[in-house]
Structure formats: structure tokens, C-alpha cells
Amino acid sequence: MSVHDLTTAQRVLCVQPHYDDNDLGAGGTITALAAGGATVAYLTVTDDLVGVLDETLSDAEASERLRAEQHEAGRAVGVTEQRWLGLSDAGDWDYFELRHAIIVEMRRFRPDVVFTVDPWLPYEAHQDHLRVGRAVAEASFLQRMKRLRVDPEPGGTWEPHEIAAVVFYFTREPNLCFDISASRERKHRAIDAYRAQFSEDQLRLLHLGLDVKEREWAEAEPFSHGEALKVLAPGAFHVGL
């Protein structure tokens, strides 16, 4: 596939710091790719407990609710597989261990395209986003090096493969506006699942804000709603080659 023709992707891995980032940032695009026949997997890095509104829930109860909401949202988007690393939300975890875990998932799932947050977003202060985005970018080119070995799961393989593109959402420097006119309803239905971290009023305002941005991004396009994305080949992440 060519770097900018996401519609030909067959396997899509979406790596998010928190349980709702993929759907908020690129849910319309991911939904459209799944509807077009792509197999979509979500990898969530943190346990996302910090953002849960109900303080009466135990960590175990909150985790169960978060995962139930993810599965509900995933059905709307068309996610085939959900996996979790369970690192502490806003925690002091190791970047290199994260990078290793992402390489394992890339070699296990073997995606054509990987989605994640843009770690070079101006003024982004959340370390979960900064570390996850950078780890995905670095892993995307390191994983293809044969002498970088990882221990596979039983029945798996550590063999590298070629990733065609890394797609950043939450970006201020997009090079692609993806048409989500036909998929935005399912995106917004997925977002409605995330009630553990948004009140009804917050969800209403979130939908309104997203609708404004989706229309704004598509202003110069022949469609009504879009998502702004930065699409790069993995070679761009090391001396630009």
C-alpha cells in the first residue's frame, strides 16, 4: 500500500495511552477502515484509573467497567481484538519496557498501518501521550531489524515485517484529511460508551466540539466531515530516510 492510501490497509494496530484516545482522535477513520475489510486491533497502554469519575469504585470494579465500555465502543467501531498492557495511568513506568512491549505486539499482529497519538503536538504535557507516541514511532522502524530479538508468546514469532505507515491523530500538522462522512455516526456512538470518565453534560459538549472540528477539517474537501491525520512512513523517524 502507498503511505497515504489508508483504504488499502488490511491489518491496523491502534496503540492508545488511554481507553478512549483512538476513538476520540481517529474513530471515524478506523471505523471506515474496518468497514472496508481491515482487521483492527486496539492496544491500550495504561490502566486508565486516574480518569474514572466514581470515587466509590474499587480499582478492580473501575477496571471491569472500563473494559466493558471499551468492548461496547469497539463493537460500534468494528474492533476485532482488544489488548491491554495495564501500566499505571500517569505513572512512572519505563519507556524502554513500553517500546519492547509495542515491538512484541507489532510482530505478533503484523499490521500494515499503526495509529497512535502525536507526541510532537505543541504544548502536549501528558507524559502518557508523549511516551506512547514516541515509543510507537521508534518501535515502527526498530521492529524490522532482524537482530533485535524479542521473546514471542507460545505459538508466536519474533520475525520482523514491514509497516507501511504510522498515523498520528491529535495532530496540529496533518497531511491527510480522511473522509468520515459515512462513519462519523458510529464513531460518536462509540464515544457514548465512555461513561466512566465523562458525565452526560461532558459527553454532550464533547460531541458538539468534535462535530465543529470534523466540519472545520473538511472545509476545503468535497465531503462534509473529516479527521486530520499525520501519516508518515517509519523511515521518517530516523534521520528522515
N, C-alpha and C positions, 0 to 999 in steps of 0.2 A: 504494500500500500504506500501511497505517497504521504508525506508528512501531514499535509493539510486536508487530506480527504479522509476524514474520520469515519465516513459512512461505510467504508470497506472493511473496517476493523471486525475481526472475528472473535477476539478474546480481549476483554477490557478489565483491567485491575484498577480499582479506585481506592486509594490509600488516604484515609482521613484521620486528623487528630482526634476528633470527637464524633459522636454518633450521628450528627445531622449535617456535617460540613459538606459531604458530597452532594446531598440533595439541595441544600441551600445554594451552593455555588455552581453546580452543573447538572442539577436534576433533570432539566428538560433535555439536555444533550444526551445524558446517559440513558434516559427513557427512550429517546428516539433510536439510539444505537441498539438497545435491547429489542425494541420492536422490529428493527431491521434484521434481526437474527443473531446479533452478537451475544456471546456468553459473558455475563457481567459478574464479577466478584468484588465484594467490599472487604477491605481490611481496616479495622478501627484500632488505632494505636492505644488510646488511653481508656481508663475505666469510666471516665466522664462523670464521676460522682460529684464534683465540685458544683456543677451547674444545676443539680436537682433541687427543685423548689421546696418539696415537702421535707422538712427537717425531722419529722417524726419517723420517717422510714429508716430502718437499719441499712447498712451498706449492702447486705445480701438482698433485701427487699428492693432497694433502689436499683441494683444491678439487674435483677429479674425484670423490673418494669422497663428499664432502658432497652434491654434486649428484645422484649416483647414489642416495644414501639418500633425498634429497628426492623423487625420482621414484618410488621404491619406496613411500614413505609416501603420496605423492599418489594413487597408484593405489588404495590402500585407502580413502582419504577420498572420492575422486571429483573430484580437481582436474583441470580441463581445461587450464590453462595455468600455467606457472612462468616468472617473470621475475626478474632479479637486477639490483641497482644496483651491487654489488661494492664498497661503501665499506669502509674499513678497520675491522675489528672492534675496538671500544673505541678508535677513532681520533679524531683531531682534525679532523673534517670539518665543512663549513659547513652550518648549519641552513637557510639560505635556498636554497641549492642543492638540498638534500633536499626542501624544500617545493615547489620548482619541478618537480623530477622526479616527485613524487607527483601534482601537478596534471596533468602530462602524461599519467600513467598513468590518472588518473580520467577525463580527457577522451577518451582513447583507448579505454578499456574500457567506460566509461559504466555504472557499477554502480548498482543500486538501493540496495545496502547495502554498507558498508565495515566490516570488522573490524580491530581493532588492539589493542595493549596500552594499559592505562590509565596515562597518565603522572602522574596525581594519586593513585596508590597511596601511602598513608602509608609513609614511610621508604624509598621506592624510590631507590636511589643510582646505578643503572646509567644512565649518560648515553645509551647507545644506546636504551634504553627510553623515557627522558624525552623525548629529541628526536624519536624516531619517532612516539610517541603524540601529542605536541603538533603536530607537522607535519601529521599526518593530520587532526586536528581543525581546524586552521586552513585547510588546503587544501580541506576539505569545503565550506566556505562561500565561500572566495575563488574557487574554480574556476567558480562560477556567474556571476561578474561578467564581462560581455562585453568590457570594455575591458582586462581582464587577458589579454594575448595570450601564447601560447606557440608555439614552432615545432613543428609536427607532424612525425611520421615520414612518409615518402613514402606517399601514398595515405590519410593520416590527416586528422584535423580538430582544430582547437583550439576548436571550439564548446562552450560550457558546457552543462550539463544539471542536472537536479535529483536530488540524492541524498536519499533518504527518511530514512536513519538511519545513524548511526555506532555500532558496537557495541564496547564495551571489554570485554576479558577481563583476567584477573589483577586484579580489582577488589575493593575492600572495601565498596563502596556499590552493590550490584546493585539493579536494579529489575525484573529478569526472571530467573526460573529456567526454563531451557529443558529439556524432557524429552529425555534422551539414552538412555533405557532400551533402545531398539531399535538405537541406533547406537554405543553405547559399545564394543562388541566390535571394530568396525572402527577406532574411534579408537585403542584400545590396540594393535591390530595395526600401525597406522601408527607409533606411538611405538616399537615394537620395531625399526623400521628405523634408528633413530638410534644406531648402534653406534660411530660415530666419536667421540662425545662422552660416551657412557655405557658403563661396564663392565656385565657381566652382573649383578653384585650391585646396582649402582646402578639398573639398569633394573627389577630385581625390587622394590626398595624404592620406586621411582617409581610403579610400577603399584599397589602397596599403598597408598601415600599418596594417589594420585588416587582410588582406589576409596573410601577413607574420606571424602574431600571430596565426591565425587559423591553419596554416600549422605546426607551431612550437609546438603548444599544442598537435597536433595529431601525432607527430613524433614517439612516442612509441606505437601507436594504429594501428589497422588494417583498419583504414579509413583515408581519405586524409585531412579533415578539422574538427576541434573540437572547443569547448568552455570550458575554465577552470572554474569550479564552486566549491564552498564550500557548501556542503549540510549537514545540522545539524537538529536534532530533537529539538523542542522547549525546552525540558528539559535540553539541554546543556547550556542554557543561565542563569541558576540559580544554583549555586554550583555544576554544572556538573552532576546533577541527572536526 
